[in-house]
Amino acid sequence: DGGSGTFTFTDTDITNVTGVAAIEINGGTSNINFQADSSATKTAGAAQSLINVTNGHNGTMTYAGTGNATIDDGLQFNDADGTYNFTGTVTLNGGDAGIDILNGSSGTFTFADTTITSPTGTALNVDASFANVNFQTNSSITQTANNAIAVNVNDHSVGTVDVDGTVTATNGTGLQFNDADGIYRFDGTTVLNGGDAGVDILAASAGTFTFTDTTITNPTGVAFNIDASSANVNFETASSITQTANVATAVNINDHTAGALVFDGDVTATTGLGMQFNNADGSYDFDGTNSLTGGTAGIDILGGSNGAFVFAATTNIGGR
């Protein structure tokens, strides 16, 4: 607790300890090197985290070993202010094993080869923190078994969350942002296809959001939703929204006081209301192919909207 030394662990294996996390760092400025021939495993025994960092730790942790958790809550960072590099293979597959970065954490977190599969709670959770997170190309999030969020960012006033790995959700609510004021990039392949899995940007979020290759298909609720926020959004060419199965809105913009939305991806709706704008005062460019051809799908600009709206010549409204 509260140490300031440098600790190196070579050929160290920690398996199913009880009563504490496999690796526990409580405050201090210690530097930890957990080398490639070492491992931490939590698959049985009393429920505890695989790794738990708390109480304002401000050193560097380099985790090059393997990690495996099939129970409890995986990697926990609570007021963690240091640098955390997970370069080894980490597998979180069972229980609520995910990643939680909480309670004033202002550190920098890198996950090079981390797989999170169907936790009972949120897979990647950044809450009440200022963290920078890099979830790299070889990492992935999958939510197919539980009605839970794939990625949640709440009360994040500054910082960058960069998800280059794949995100797949066929259940739950997909990507959720509440009071998210940083920079958020989803540059990997993101597939939201089932349950209410979509994108929600809510509660005074003023950040900048980029979705490079995000496909949203037939959620039970709104596919892409901005409410009471001033976010800037780039929904790029390889991205798309499709609503053909549920009576739900494809794009909903409500109380958007400022900000620019650039949709270069396609929007297709054969059911639901299509695109809805209510008190939308930003700028909105829909430059992809917009096909609103069924049900009551169309474009409604309502509620004192004072924004600038551009819809490409490839926009087809045939549902009304």
C-alpha positions as CSV (number, residue, x, y, z in Angstrom):
1,D,0.0,0.0,0.0
2,G,1.3,3.5,-0.9
3,G,4.6,2.2,-2.2
4,S,7.0,4.0,-4.5
5,G,9.4,1.3,-5.6
6,T,9.9,-0.6,-8.8
7,F,8.6,-4.2,-8.8
8,T,9.4,-6.7,-11.5
9,F,7.7,-10.1,-11.7
10,T,9.4,-12.8,-13.9
11,D,7.9,-16.3,-14.3
12,T,5.2,-15.5,-11.7
13,D,1.8,-17.3,-11.9
14,I,-1.1,-16.2,-9.6
15,T,-4.1,-18.6,-9.7
16,N,-7.4,-18.3,-8.0
17,V,-6.4,-16.5,-4.8
18,T,-9.2,-15.8,-2.4
19,G,-10.1,-12.7,-0.5
20,V,-8.1,-10.2,-2.6
21,A,-7.5,-9.5,-6.3
22,A,-4.8,-11.4,-8.0
23,I,-2.9,-8.1,-8.3
24,E,-3.8,-5.3,-6.0
25,I,-2.3,-1.8,-6.2
26,N,-3.4,0.6,-3.5
27,G,-2.2,4.2,-3.9
28,G,1.4,5.3,-4.1
29,T,3.7,5.8,-7.1
30,S,5.1,2.3,-7.6
31,N,6.1,1.0,-11.0
32,I,5.1,-2.6,-11.8
33,N,6.5,-4.8,-14.5
34,F,4.6,-8.1,-14.9
35,Q,6.6,-9.9,-17.6
36,A,5.5,-12.0,-20.6
37,D,6.2,-15.4,-18.8
38,S,3.9,-14.5,-16.0
39,S,0.2,-15.0,-15.6
40,A,-2.8,-14.1,-13.4
41,T,-6.0,-16.3,-13.4
42,K,-9.3,-15.9,-11.7
43,T,-11.6,-18.8,-12.7
44,A,-12.7,-20.2,-9.3
45,G,-12.9,-19.3,-5.6
46,A,-14.2,-16.3,-3.8
47,A,-15.3,-13.5,-6.1
48,Q,-12.6,-10.9,-6.5
49,S,-11.1,-8.8,-9.3
50,L,-8.3,-10.1,-11.5
51,I,-6.6,-6.7,-11.1
52,N,-7.6,-3.9,-8.8
53,V,-5.9,-0.4,-8.8
54,T,-7.2,2.1,-6.3
55,N,-6.7,5.2,-4.2
56,G,-4.8,7.6,-6.6
57,H,-2.1,5.3,-7.8
58,N,0.2,7.4,-10.0
59,G,3.0,5.1,-11.3
60,T,3.4,2.9,-14.4
61,M,2.1,-0.6,-14.7
62,T,3.3,-2.7,-17.7
63,Y,1.4,-6.0,-17.9
64,A,3.0,-8.2,-20.6
65,G,1.8,-11.5,-19.2
66,T,-1.4,-13.4,-19.8
67,G,-4.6,-12.8,-17.8
68,N,-7.7,-14.8,-17.6
69,A,-11.0,-14.2,-15.7
70,T,-14.2,-16.1,-16.0
71,I,-15.8,-14.8,-12.8
72,D,-16.3,-11.6,-10.9
73,D,-15.4,-8.2,-12.4
74,G,-12.1,-8.4,-14.3
75,L,-10.0,-5.3,-14.4
76,Q,-11.0,-2.5,-11.9
77,F,-9.4,1.0,-11.8
78,N,-10.8,3.2,-9.1
79,D,-9.1,6.7,-8.9
80,A,-6.2,5.3,-11.0
81,D,-4.0,8.2,-12.2
82,G,-1.0,6.4,-13.6
83,T,-0.1,4.8,-16.9
84,Y,-1.4,1.2,-17.5
85,N,-0.1,-0.7,-20.5
86,F,-1.6,-4.2,-21.1
87,T,0.5,-5.6,-23.8
88,G,-0.1,-9.2,-23.1
89,T,-3.2,-11.4,-23.9
90,V,-6.0,-10.7,-21.4
91,T,-9.2,-12.8,-21.7
92,L,-12.3,-11.7,-19.8
93,N,-15.0,-14.2,-20.4
94,G,-17.6,-14.9,-17.7
95,G,-19.4,-13.3,-14.7
96,D,-19.2,-9.6,-14.9
97,A,-15.6,-9.6,-16.1
98,G,-14.9,-6.4,-18.0
99,I,-13.0,-3.2,-17.6
100,D,-14.2,-0.4,-15.3
101,I,-12.4,2.9,-15.1
102,L,-14.1,4.9,-12.3
103,N,-14.2,7.6,-9.7
104,G,-11.8,10.3,-10.8
105,S,-9.3,8.1,-12.7
106,S,-7.2,10.3,-14.8
107,G,-4.7,7.8,-16.1
108,T,-3.7,6.5,-19.5
109,F,-4.9,3.0,-20.3
110,T,-3.8,0.9,-23.3
111,F,-5.2,-2.6,-24.0
112,A,-3.3,-4.2,-26.9
113,D,-4.8,-7.7,-26.9
114,T,-7.8,-7.8,-24.5
115,T,-10.9,-9.8,-25.3
116,I,-14.2,-9.1,-23.4
117,T,-17.0,-11.6,-24.0
118,S,-20.6,-11.2,-22.8
119,P,-20.3,-9.9,-19.2
120,T,-23.4,-9.6,-17.1
121,G,-22.7,-5.8,-16.8
122,T,-21.0,-3.2,-19.0
123,A,-18.0,-4.5,-21.0
124,L,-16.0,-1.3,-21.1
125,N,-17.1,1.3,-18.6
126,V,-15.6,4.8,-18.1
127,D,-17.5,6.7,-15.4
128,A,-16.8,9.9,-13.5
129,S,-13.2,10.0,-14.8
130,F,-10.8,11.9,-17.1
131,A,-9.1,8.9,-18.5
132,N,-7.4,8.4,-21.9
133,V,-8.2,4.9,-23.2
134,N,-6.7,3.1,-26.2
135,F,-8.4,-0.2,-27.0
136,Q,-6.2,-1.4,-29.8
137,T,-6.8,-3.4,-33.0
138,N,-6.2,-6.9,-31.6
139,S,-8.7,-6.3,-28.8
140,S,-12.5,-7.0,-29.0
141,I,-15.8,-6.6,-27.2
142,T,-18.6,-9.1,-27.7
143,Q,-22.1,-8.9,-26.1
144,T,-24.3,-11.6,-27.3
145,A,-25.6,-13.3,-24.1
146,N,-26.7,-10.6,-21.8
147,N,-28.9,-7.4,-21.9
148,A,-26.0,-5.1,-21.0
149,I,-24.0,-2.2,-22.5
150,A,-21.0,-2.9,-24.7
151,V,-19.3,0.5,-24.1
152,N,-20.5,3.1,-21.6
153,V,-19.0,6.6,-21.1
154,N,-20.5,8.7,-18.3
155,D,-19.4,12.0,-16.8
156,H,-16.2,12.1,-18.8
157,S,-15.3,15.8,-19.0
158,V,-12.0,15.5,-20.8
159,G,-9.9,12.7,-22.4
160,T,-9.9,10.4,-25.5
161,V,-11.4,7.0,-25.8
162,D,-10.1,5.3,-29.0
163,V,-11.6,1.9,-29.8
164,D,-9.7,0.4,-32.7
165,G,-10.7,-3.1,-31.9
166,T,-14.0,-4.8,-32.9
167,V,-17.2,-4.3,-31.0
168,T,-20.1,-6.7,-31.6
169,A,-23.5,-6.5,-29.8
170,T,-26.5,-8.6,-30.6
171,N,-28.1,-7.8,-27.2
172,G,-28.2,-4.9,-24.8
173,T,-28.0,-1.2,-25.7
174,G,-24.8,-0.9,-27.6
175,L,-22.8,2.3,-27.2
176,Q,-24.0,4.7,-24.5
177,F,-22.6,8.2,-23.8
178,N,-23.9,10.5,-21.0
179,D,-22.3,13.9,-20.3
180,A,-19.4,12.8,-22.5
181,D,-17.3,15.8,-23.4
182,G,-14.1,14.3,-24.7
183,I,-13.0,12.7,-28.0
184,Y,-14.4,9.3,-28.9
185,R,-13.3,7.3,-31.9
186,F,-14.6,3.9,-33.1
187,D,-12.1,3.1,-35.9
188,G,-12.5,-0.6,-35.8
189,T,-15.5,-2.7,-37.0
190,T,-18.5,-2.1,-34.8
191,V,-21.6,-4.3,-35.4
192,L,-24.8,-3.5,-33.5
193,N,-27.4,-6.0,-34.6
194,G,-29.9,-7.1,-32.0
195,G,-31.7,-6.1,-28.9
196,D,-31.7,-2.3,-28.5
197,A,-28.1,-2.1,-29.6
198,G,-27.5,1.4,-31.1
199,V,-25.8,4.7,-30.3
200,D,-27.1,7.1,-27.7
201,I,-25.4,10.4,-27.0
202,L,-27.2,12.0,-24.1
203,A,-27.3,14.3,-21.1
204,A,-25.3,17.4,-22.2
205,S,-22.7,15.5,-24.1
206,A,-20.5,18.0,-25.9
207,G,-17.8,15.7,-27.2
208,T,-16.6,14.8,-30.7
209,F,-17.6,11.4,-31.9
210,T,-16.2,9.5,-35.0
211,F,-17.7,6.2,-36.2
212,T,-15.5,4.8,-39.0
213,D,-17.1,1.4,-39.7
214,T,-20.2,1.1,-37.6
215,T,-23.2,-0.9,-38.7
216,I,-26.5,-0.5,-36.8
217,T,-29.3,-3.0,-37.8
218,N,-32.8,-3.2,-36.6
219,P,-32.6,-2.2,-32.9
220,T,-35.9,-2.2,-31.0
221,G,-35.3,1.5,-30.1
222,V,-33.7,4.4,-31.9
223,A,-30.7,3.4,-33.9
224,F,-28.8,6.7,-33.6
225,N,-30.0,9.1,-30.9
226,I,-28.7,12.5,-29.7
227,D,-30.7,14.1,-26.9
228,A,-30.1,17.2,-24.9
229,S,-26.5,17.6,-26.1
230,S,-24.2,19.6,-28.4
231,A,-22.1,16.8,-29.8
232,N,-20.1,16.8,-33.0
233,V,-20.5,13.6,-35.0
234,N,-18.8,12.0,-38.0
235,F,-20.6,8.9,-39.2
236,E,-18.3,7.9,-42.0
237,T,-18.8,6.2,-45.4
238,A,-18.3,2.6,-44.3
239,S,-21.0,3.0,-41.6
240,S,-24.7,2.5,-42.0
241,I,-28.1,2.4,-40.3
242,T,-30.8,0.0,-41.3
243,Q,-34.3,-0.3,-39.8
244,T,-36.5,-2.8,-41.6
245,A,-37.8,-4.9,-38.8
246,N,-39.0,-2.7,-35.9
247,V,-41.3,0.3,-35.7
248,A,-38.5,2.5,-34.4
249,T,-36.7,5.7,-35.5
250,A,-33.5,5.4,-37.5
251,V,-32.1,8.8,-36.5
252,N,-33.4,11.0,-33.7
253,I,-32.0,14.4,-32.9
254,N,-33.7,16.2,-30.0
255,D,-32.7,19.4,-28.2
256,H,-29.3,19.6,-30.0
257,T,-28.3,23.2,-29.2
258,A,-25.1,23.2,-31.3
259,G,-22.7,21.0,-33.1
260,A,-22.2,19.4,-36.5
261,L,-23.4,16.0,-37.7
262,V,-21.9,14.7,-40.9
263,F,-23.4,11.4,-42.0
264,D,-21.6,10.0,-45.0
265,G,-22.9,6.5,-44.4
266,D,-26.2,5.2,-45.7
267,V,-29.5,5.3,-43.8
268,T,-32.3,2.8,-44.8
269,A,-35.7,2.6,-43.2
270,T,-38.7,0.7,-44.4
271,T,-40.5,1.0,-41.1
272,G,-40.6,3.5,-38.2
273,L,-40.4,7.2,-38.5
274,G,-37.1,7.6,-40.4
275,M,-35.3,10.8,-39.4
276,Q,-36.6,13.0,-36.7
277,F,-35.3,16.5,-35.7
278,N,-36.8,18.3,-32.7
279,N,-35.3,21.6,-31.6
280,A,-32.3,20.8,-33.7
281,D,-30.1,23.9,-34.0
282,G,-26.8,22.6,-35.3
283,S,-25.7,21.6,-38.8
284,Y,-26.7,18.3,-40.4
285,D,-25.3,16.8,-43.6
286,F,-26.6,13.5,-44.8
287,D,-24.4,12.8,-47.7
288,G,-24.9,9.1,-48.1
289,T,-27.8,7.2,-49.7
290,N,-30.9,7.8,-47.6
291,S,-33.7,5.5,-48.4
292,L,-36.9,6.1,-46.4
293,T,-39.4,4.0,-48.3
294,G,-41.8,2.2,-45.9
295,G,-44.1,2.6,-43.0
296,T,-44.2,6.3,-42.1
297,A,-40.5,6.8,-42.6
298,G,-39.6,10.3,-43.7
299,I,-37.9,13.4,-42.5
300,D,-39.6,15.6,-39.8
301,I,-38.0,18.9,-38.7
302,L,-40.0,20.1,-35.7
303,G,-40.1,21.9,-32.4
304,G,-38.4,25.2,-33.3
305,S,-35.5,23.7,-35.1
306,N,-33.1,26.4,-36.3
307,G,-30.4,24.3,-37.8
308,A,-29.0,23.9,-41.3
309,F,-30.0,20.7,-43.1
310,V,-28.5,19.1,-46.2
311,F,-29.8,15.8,-47.7
312,A,-28.0,14.3,-50.6
313,A,-29.6,14.0,-54.0
314,T,-29.6,10.2,-53.3
315,T,-32.3,10.7,-50.6
316,N,-35.5,8.9,-51.5
317,I,-38.7,9.3,-49.4
318,G,-41.4,6.9,-50.5
319,G,-43.0,5.7,-47.3
320,R,-45.7,8.4,-46.9
